[in-house]
Amino acid sequence: MNTQRDEDLVRLLLPQWYAWRRWAEELLCRAFALAAPEEILKRSGKGGVHAIPGTNWHYRAHGIGVDIDRGLVSGGVDFDFDKPNPDPWRLKLFAEKQLNAGNIPWEDYRSLIDDEERFVSAATLVLGQPTRSDTAT
């Protein structure tokens, strides 16, 4: 069961997710001289981890998106180019990356991140998305 505090913690992640996404798109464009960040999907193919030149960051293209981090699920962001907002799963992955990088307070987020059902429930409410039980009929 999630609490108002869970929802508040998830809500605090959203501006950070959007900022990291903008940063990641700019990083890809600058590092690879791309006109648009989506072009990375054509350059690298799908799967496999690739270094971003001149940085200690790596990316992995997947489907219609990209995952950028420093390895070991630390820092960075994962997103799909055709979706302007995160889904609960991607927001949880973002929180894990930020926690592992020391960018969000361990004492505030650890138990929420460790409880996937609790995190997804709070994120679903904050993002205004139906839960799996709401869509299963």
C-alpha positions as a Markdown table, in Angstrom:
| # | Residue | x | y | z |
|---|---|---|---|---|
| 1 | Met | 0.0 | 0.0 | 0.0 |
| 2 | Asn | 1.4 | 3.4 | -1.0 |
| 3 | Thr | 1.2 | 6.5 | 1.1 |
| 4 | Gln | 1.0 | 10.2 | 0.4 |
| 5 | Arg | 4.8 | 10.3 | 1.2 |
| 6 | Asp | 5.4 | 7.7 | -1.5 |
| 7 | Glu | 3.5 | 9.8 | -4.0 |
| 8 | Asp | 5.4 | 12.9 | -2.9 |
| 9 | Leu | 8.8 | 11.1 | -3.4 |
| 10 | Val | 7.8 | 9.9 | -6.8 |
| 11 | Arg | 6.5 | 13.4 | -7.7 |
| 12 | Leu | 9.9 | 14.9 | -6.8 |
| 13 | Leu | 11.6 | 12.5 | -9.3 |
| 14 | Leu | 9.6 | 13.9 | -12.3 |
| 15 | Pro | 11.5 | 17.2 | -12.8 |
| 16 | Gln | 14.7 | 15.3 | -12.5 |
| 17 | Trp | 13.7 | 12.7 | -15.1 |
| 18 | Tyr | 12.7 | 15.4 | -17.6 |
| 19 | Ala | 16.0 | 17.3 | -17.0 |
| 20 | Trp | 18.1 | 14.1 | -17.4 |
| 21 | Arg | 16.2 | 13.3 | -20.6 |
| 22 | Arg | 16.9 | 16.7 | -22.1 |
| 23 | Trp | 20.6 | 16.3 | -21.0 |
| 24 | Ala | 20.8 | 12.9 | -22.6 |
| 25 | Glu | 19.3 | 14.0 | -25.9 |
| 26 | Glu | 21.8 | 17.0 | -26.0 |
| 27 | Leu | 24.7 | 14.7 | -25.1 |
| 28 | Leu | 23.9 | 12.3 | -28.0 |
| 29 | Cys | 23.5 | 15.1 | -30.5 |
| 30 | Arg | 26.8 | 16.8 | -29.5 |
| 31 | Ala | 28.9 | 13.6 | -29.1 |
| 32 | Phe | 27.8 | 12.1 | -32.4 |
| 33 | Ala | 27.0 | 15.2 | -34.4 |
| 34 | Leu | 23.4 | 14.3 | -34.8 |
| 35 | Ala | 20.7 | 16.6 | -36.1 |
| 36 | Ala | 18.2 | 14.8 | -33.8 |
| 37 | Pro | 18.8 | 12.4 | -30.9 |
| 38 | Glu | 16.6 | 9.7 | -32.5 |
| 39 | Glu | 19.3 | 9.3 | -35.2 |
| 40 | Ile | 21.3 | 7.3 | -32.7 |
| 41 | Leu | 19.0 | 4.4 | -33.4 |
| 42 | Lys | 20.1 | 4.3 | -37.0 |
| 43 | Arg | 23.8 | 4.6 | -36.2 |
| 44 | Ser | 24.2 | 1.9 | -33.6 |
| 45 | Gly | 21.6 | -0.7 | -34.3 |
| 46 | Lys | 19.8 | -2.3 | -31.4 |
| 47 | Gly | 21.4 | -3.8 | -28.3 |
| 48 | Gly | 24.9 | -3.8 | -27.1 |
| 49 | Val | 26.5 | -1.1 | -24.9 |
| 50 | His | 28.5 | 1.6 | -26.7 |
| 51 | Ala | 30.8 | 4.3 | -25.3 |
| 52 | Ile | 29.9 | 8.0 | -25.8 |
| 53 | Pro | 33.0 | 9.6 | -27.1 |
| 54 | Gly | 34.8 | 12.1 | -24.7 |
| 55 | Thr | 32.8 | 11.0 | -21.7 |
| 56 | Asn | 32.5 | 8.2 | -19.2 |
| 57 | Trp | 28.9 | 7.5 | -20.2 |
| 58 | His | 27.6 | 4.6 | -22.2 |
| 59 | Tyr | 24.4 | 4.1 | -24.2 |
| 60 | Arg | 22.3 | 1.1 | -25.3 |
| 61 | Ala | 19.7 | 1.6 | -28.0 |
| 62 | His | 16.6 | -0.4 | -27.6 |
| 63 | Gly | 13.4 | -0.5 | -29.6 |
| 64 | Ile | 12.5 | 3.1 | -30.1 |
| 65 | Gly | 14.6 | 4.4 | -27.2 |
| 66 | Val | 17.9 | 4.6 | -25.5 |
| 67 | Asp | 19.4 | 3.8 | -22.0 |
| 68 | Ile | 22.3 | 6.0 | -20.9 |
| 69 | Asp | 24.3 | 5.4 | -17.8 |
| 70 | Arg | 27.8 | 5.0 | -16.4 |
| 71 | Gly | 27.4 | 1.3 | -16.0 |
| 72 | Leu | 26.2 | -0.8 | -13.1 |
| 73 | Val | 22.9 | 1.0 | -13.3 |
| 74 | Ser | 24.4 | 4.2 | -12.0 |
| 75 | Gly | 23.2 | 7.7 | -13.1 |
| 76 | Gly | 21.6 | 8.4 | -16.4 |
| 77 | Val | 18.1 | 7.8 | -17.8 |
| 78 | Asp | 16.2 | 5.4 | -20.0 |
| 79 | Phe | 13.5 | 6.7 | -22.3 |
| 80 | Asp | 11.6 | 6.1 | -25.6 |
| 81 | Phe | 11.8 | 8.8 | -28.2 |
| 82 | Asp | 8.1 | 8.6 | -29.0 |
| 83 | Lys | 7.0 | 9.0 | -25.4 |
| 84 | Pro | 7.4 | 12.4 | -23.8 |
| 85 | Asn | 6.6 | 11.1 | -20.3 |
| 86 | Pro | 8.0 | 8.2 | -18.3 |
| 87 | Asp | 6.0 | 5.1 | -17.5 |
| 88 | Pro | 6.1 | 3.8 | -13.9 |
| 89 | Trp | 8.7 | 1.1 | -14.8 |
| 90 | Arg | 11.1 | 3.6 | -16.4 |
| 91 | Leu | 10.6 | 6.0 | -13.5 |
| 92 | Lys | 11.5 | 3.2 | -11.1 |
| 93 | Leu | 14.6 | 2.4 | -13.2 |
| 94 | Phe | 15.5 | 6.1 | -13.1 |
| 95 | Ala | 15.2 | 6.2 | -9.3 |
| 96 | Glu | 17.4 | 3.2 | -9.0 |
| 97 | Lys | 20.1 | 4.8 | -11.2 |
| 98 | Gln | 19.9 | 8.0 | -9.3 |
| 99 | Leu | 20.0 | 6.3 | -5.9 |
| 100 | Asn | 23.1 | 4.2 | -7.0 |
| 101 | Ala | 24.8 | 7.4 | -8.2 |
| 102 | Gly | 24.1 | 9.1 | -4.9 |
| 103 | Asn | 21.9 | 11.7 | -6.6 |
| 104 | Ile | 18.9 | 11.1 | -4.4 |
| 105 | Pro | 18.8 | 10.5 | -0.6 |
| 106 | Trp | 19.2 | 6.9 | 0.3 |
| 107 | Glu | 17.2 | 7.1 | 3.5 |
| 108 | Asp | 14.2 | 8.6 | 1.7 |
| 109 | Tyr | 14.1 | 6.3 | -1.4 |
| 110 | Arg | 15.7 | 3.0 | -0.6 |
| 111 | Ser | 12.6 | 1.2 | 0.9 |
| 112 | Leu | 10.3 | 2.7 | -1.8 |
| 113 | Ile | 12.6 | 1.5 | -4.6 |
| 114 | Asp | 13.0 | -1.9 | -3.0 |
| 115 | Asp | 9.2 | -2.5 | -2.9 |
| 116 | Glu | 8.4 | -2.6 | -6.6 |
| 117 | Glu | 4.6 | -2.9 | -6.1 |
| 118 | Arg | 4.6 | 0.2 | -3.7 |
| 119 | Phe | 6.7 | 2.2 | -6.2 |
| 120 | Val | 4.7 | 1.3 | -9.2 |
| 121 | Ser | 1.4 | 2.0 | -7.4 |
| 122 | Ala | 2.6 | 5.5 | -6.3 |
| 123 | Ala | 4.1 | 6.2 | -9.8 |
| 124 | Thr | 0.9 | 5.1 | -11.5 |
| 125 | Leu | -1.2 | 7.6 | -9.4 |
| 126 | Val | 1.3 | 10.4 | -9.9 |
| 127 | Leu | 1.5 | 9.8 | -13.6 |
| 128 | Gly | -2.2 | 9.3 | -14.0 |
| 129 | Gln | -1.8 | 5.9 | -15.7 |
| 130 | Pro | -4.2 | 3.0 | -15.1 |
| 131 | Thr | -2.8 | 0.1 | -13.0 |
| 132 | Arg | -2.7 | -3.4 | -14.5 |
| 133 | Ser | -5.7 | -4.4 | -12.5 |
| 134 | Asp | -7.7 | -1.4 | -14.0 |
| 135 | Thr | -6.9 | -2.5 | -17.5 |
| 136 | Ala | -7.5 | -6.3 | -17.1 |
| 137 | Thr | -11.1 | -7.1 | -17.9 |
